[in-house]
Amino acid sequence: MSNRQIDNDSTEQANSNKSQDASFDFQALTPDLILDAIESLAVYPETGLLALNSYENRVYQFRCDRGNRYVVKFYRPHRWSEEQIQEEHDYALALAAEDIPIAVPAIIDGKTLHHYQGYKFTLFPSIGGRAFEVDNLDQLESVGRFIGRIHQYASKQAFQYREPVSSKILGDDALAYLQQSGQVADGISQQFFTVAEQVLDKAKSAMSGHQFPTIRLHGDLHPSNILWTPDGPGFVDLDDARQGPAVQDIWMMLTGDRSQRLLQLDVLLEGYQEFYDFDQGQLALVEPLRALRMLHYNAWLSKRWQDPAFPMNFPWFGDIKYWEQQTLAFKEQLAALDEAPLSLMGY
């Protein structure tokens, strides 16, 4: 199946589910229902449910009566198809079989994806660890080594069902949703959409000018999705796994000013290149990908606004000050798209 076909199929699915996505919330997912779902797998919690930091899905940690710690994840209905979720699970299990430290779904009665009263859910054995320190260069090199190993394996075949990294899905569709939502504050909407359209046009132009092989990606590989364990990094949350260019799993590791990002990139790639070749030409995609992420993030908040968890946790989203800040951020991103890409000698 081609990326274009996956893109079209994903867009049709997204359009058919748009109204369901907008109206859905997790209010029916009560503690009793959660416990009943877990116990339907003959796993019996002996502690309370600790809610983990997730808004798209609902994720809880607990210890069972046999002393094992688990994370249970309830998927937001209508977002991913069963085939897409199962492909994510199969990918995680395959990576783990390659001795890559990644959170994998528990296999219970031969299955990783379970159903209870209309919800899809999965149990994961809990990975303990502390926060990954992106400014710790030793840790960063180790993370780069494991990303290289992940990409080495990931390049062997393509996703069949997961969405691709696409300027249409992450850019055009996101901007169109924001324009139709009516949630951008009136006093700043014209300015915001003017600069957002300019940013998207420039990002799409930059991406269309570069063609790189695509591989299976983590898709959302920022530092918070890496835990530091006694044995090194542990990777979590493949919920946004996609098909796309390798640099998508690298650029979110880079923070600070240009000199800091160059140092981090140098260290990261030193480990990465031990296992998989990186085409430095992909660095031209860093700022376009950042632009798409900015648009996608704002559209995501807008799409989920009917879920009571979002106004509660993102109360500033509807304020004009937020959209003034976003307008400024998009102006800065417009300038960043005109800058020379990051570049390292020797790669």
N, C-alpha and C positions, 0 to 999 in steps of 0.2 A: 504494500500500500504506500503510495507516495505521500510526502509531507503535505502537498496541496490537497489531496483527498482527505487526509486526517484533519487539515485545517477546515475544509468545507463541512465535514461531518460534525466537527466540534462546534462550529458556528451554528449549524442547524439545531443541534442539541441545546446549545445555550439559549437560542431564541425561543425554542419550545418550552424551556423551563424558566424563562425570565420572570413571569408573573408568580410562579410558585416560589422562586428564590426570594422575591421581594416580600411575600406575605408570610414566609415561614419563620417561626422562632422555636426555641427549645423549651417553652414553658411546660409542655406536656412531659418532658423528660424529668420526672420527679426522682428524688433519692430512692424511693421504694421501687420504681420501675428500673432504675439502674442496678440496684441490688438483685432484683428478680432476674434481670437479663444475665448478669454475671453468674448467678446460681444456676441458671438454666444450662450452664456448661459444666456443672458439678465442681465449680470453684466457689469457695465460701469465704468471703471477707471476714476478718476478725477485727479489723480497724475501721475507722471512719473513712470516708472518701475525701481525699485531698484534691481540690480542684487545681489543675495546672493551667499555665498561662496560654490559653487558646480561645479564640473568639470564633473562628471559622467552624470548628468542630467543638465537641465537648470532651474533655480529657481529664481523667481522674486517676490518682495513684492510691493504692491500698496494699495491705499485706493480707494474705490468705491464711487459713487455719493451719496450713502446712509450713508456714514461715516464709513462703516465697513472696517477693514484692512484684506487683504487676502495675501496668498502666492500662486502663481501659479507654478506648477511643470510640465515640459515637460520631459517625460521619453525618455531616449536614445533608439532609435529603435533597435530591434533584441536582446536586453539584456534579458528582462523578457517577458514571455508570458502574455497574458491577464489574464489567470487563476492565474498566480503567483502574478500579481499586485492586482487583485481583492481579493485574499486571504490575502494579506498584508492589504488592506483597511478594510476587514471584521474583521480582528484581531484587528486593531486599534479601530474600532467602538465598538467591544465587550469589550475591556479593558476600554474604556471611560464609557461604561455602568456600569462598576464596580467601578466607581468614581476614576479611575486612571488618573492623569493629563497627557494626551498624545495628541499630535497633531493628529486630525482626519480629513479625507476628508469631504468636504461639499457634502451633498446629494442634487442634483439638478435634477429635473424631474425624481426622483427615482433612479438616478445613481451617482456613485462617479468617474467613469472613463469615460472620454469623448474623442472624436476624432475630429481632424480638419486637413485637407489636409495632411493626412498620419502620423500625430503626435498623440500620446496618451498623455493626460494631465489631471491634477486634480487641483482643488482649495482647499486650506486649510485655515480656519480662522487662522489668525496670532496669535501666542503666544508671548506676550511681556515678557521681562525679561532680566536679566543681566547674566554674565558668572557665572557658578557654580564654586565654589572655592573648589577644591579637598582637599586642606590643611586645610579647615575649618571643624573641626571634628563634629560640630553640624549639618552642612549641609550634611556631609558624612553619618552620622547615619540616617538622614531623607531619603536620597537617598537609603540607604540599606533597609530601611523599605518598600519603594515603589517597589524596585526590588523584594523583598520577596513577596509582594502582586501580582506583575506581574507574577512571577513564579508559585505562588499558582494557579492562574487562568490558566496559560499557560500549566500546567501539565495535565489538564483535557482531552485534546485531542491533536493529532499530526497534523502538517501541512500535507496537501495532495500534494501540488504542489511546495512549496518552496524548494530550495536546502538544503541539510544537511551540517553541519560542517564535512568536509571530507578531509582526508589527500590526497586523489586522486585529488579532484577538486582544493583544495587550495595549494597542494604541488606538486604532480607529474605533473599535467597538467600545473601548473605555471612554474615549472622548464623546462619542455619540450618546452614551448613557448619561454622562454628566450633563450634556446639553439638554437632554430631555427630562432630567430629574427635577429641575427647578430648585435644587438645593444649594447652588452657588449664590451667595448673597447678592441681592439686586445691585447694591451700590458699587460692586467691583466686578460683576459678571462679564461685562463687555471687555474690560481690560484683561481679565483672567483668560477668557476664551481666545482673545486675539493672540496673546503670547503662547498659550498652550497649542494652538493650531500651528504657529510658527515653529515651535519646538518639535512637534510631531512631524511636520513636513521635512524639517532638516534631519531628524533622526531616520525617517524612512528613506530619504535620499542617501544618507550615509550607509545604511544597511543594504540597500539595493546595489550599491557600488562595490560590495564585497561579498564574494561567495565562498563559504568554507564548508567542509564536511560537517555533518551533524552527528552527534552521539547521544546516548541516553544520559541524562543529567539528573543530579539531585534537584536542581531547579530553584532552590531557595536556600542556598548555602551561605548564610550569614553566620557570624560568630556565635549567636545564641543557639544555633542548631548543632553546635559541637560542644560536647562535654569533655573535661579533662579527667581521665581516670588514672589509677596507679600504673596502668599499662600504656598510657598515651591517649590519643583522641578517640572519642566515641561519637559516631554520627547518628543523628536522629531526624525524624520527620521528613519522609519522602512524599508528603501529601501533594507537593507541587512538582513532582518529577515530570520532566518534559524531554522532548527531543530538541536539541539545539546545538549551537557552537560551544566548544569547551570553555571559552572564556566566561560564559555565564556562571560557571561554578568557581570562578576565581575573583572576579572584580569586586564582589561584596566583601572580600577580606581586606580590601585596601582602604585605609582611612588616613585622615590628616591632609597636610599640604602635599604638593607634588613631590618634593624630595623624600618625604616620609613614605609616600605610596611607592615610589621607585625602589626604595630600600626594601619594603615589604614584598614587593613583586619579585625582586632579585632573590630574596631568601626563599619565598614560596616556590618559585620555579626551579631553584637549585634542588629541592627535594622532588618536585614533580617530574623533572626531566630524567630522573633515574629510572622511571617506569614508562613514561609516555612523552612523545615529542609534542612540543607546543609551538604552533605557528605564531610568531610575534605579530604577524599582520592582523590577527584577531583583536589586538589591543585597540584597533580603530573602532571596534564595536562597543567599547566600554561606556562611553558617554551616550551613544544612542540607546543602549540597554538600560542605562540609568534613567533616561528620559521616559522610556516605556514603563519602567517600574513606578515612576512618580505618577503617571497617568493612571496606571492600573490600581495603585493604592487608593487614590481618591475615588475612583469609580467603585472599588470594593466597599469602601465605607458607605457610599451612597446606596449601593445595592442592598446592604445589610441593615439599613437604618430602621426598618420596621421591627427588627429583632431588639427587644428591650435592653439586651446586653450592650448594644452599641451606643445609644444615647447616654447610658450610664457610665461607660468607660471612655467615651470620646465626646464629652459634652461641648468641647470647643469647635466641633466640626461645622456647626451651623453659624458660627459667629463671623462677622465681617472681618475681624482681625485675623482669623485663620486664613481666609481667602486672600487677604492683603499679603500675608506672609507667603502663601503659595504663589501668588502672582510674582512676588520678588524672587522666590526660589526658581520659578520657571524662566524668568529673565536671566538669572545667573546661569541656568542650564543652557539657555540659548547661546550665551557667550562661551560656555565650556565646550559646546559642540563645534565651535570655530577654532578651538585650540588644537595644537599638534597632539596626536595621541602619545601616550606613554611609550617609551622605547628603551630597550636595554641592549647594550652591546653584547655580542657573543651568542645571541639566540636567533 
